[in-house]
Amino acid sequence: MKKNQYTSKHTKLRSRPLDAPTRVILLNKPYLVLCQFSDDQGRATLADYIKEPGVYAAGRLDRDSEGLLLLTNSGPLQHCMANPSQKMPKTYWVQVEGEASDAALEQLRKGIELKDGRTQPAKVKRIPPPDVWERHPPVRFRAAIPTSWLAITLTEGKNRQVRRMTATVGLPTLRLIRAAIGPWQLAPLKPGDTLDISRDEKIETLLRQSPVRPAKHHKRPVR
């Protein structure tokens, strides 16, 4: 595997210059890509798609999940995106095994008791199969069992939360695609595509609302 400037045997620091402007990038993370910039096992990482120095993922997306990921060099913006107290909604398209009953959907909406606590109320609805790319490798289906597609919107981010929620109501997740983060949508990005939204007015609005302020750096006086 050919290494690039961001990968090495050991993790390298991807530092942000003190005077660097705020950078915000959307990525459609492909399936089986790690949500980090290096890996000692040679697996695909964000470094294969993101060449902008100093940006990090605001929140995570599991290796076996696909879809929208936001990366930034702004600490306050990362806080807005990843901190549950900010309640930034994230919408997922979820293909599950089995027919999703009204009772199962209502359970998901009200909250599911997991080992690490009860989930917050969620928006859940059935959707037609979305017009998305074929996954490689493809999803493994069982011919005798139908599948359903759901749109699930959460404002929190427990570890593998969507998969655990659907499994609890008897609907194992087969495929999971993050379709939206707050006001930003996955379309029209294809797997591996990026979009620079650094100048989006919504970024400035979020930064003004963030309780975290950028650190002030004072110049050392000349002696």
Secondary structure as UniProt FT lines:
FT   TURN            5..6
FT   TURN            18..19
FT   STRAND          24..29
FT   TURN            31..32
FT   TURN            40..41
FT   HELIX           46..48
FT   TURN            53..54
FT   STRAND          56..57
FT   TURN            63..64
FT   STRAND          66..72
FT   HELIX           75..82
FT   HELIX           84..86
FT   STRAND          90..97
FT   HELIX           102..110
FT   STRAND          113..114
FT   TURN            115..116
FT   STRAND          117..118
FT   STRAND          123..127
FT   TURN            143..144
FT   STRAND          147..154
FT   TURN            159..160
FT   HELIX           161..168
FT   TURN            169..170
FT   STRAND          173..181
FT   TURN            182..183
FT   STRAND          184..185
FT   TURN            187..188
FT   TURN            191..192
FT   STRAND          194..196
FT   TURN            198..199
FT   HELIX           201..209
//
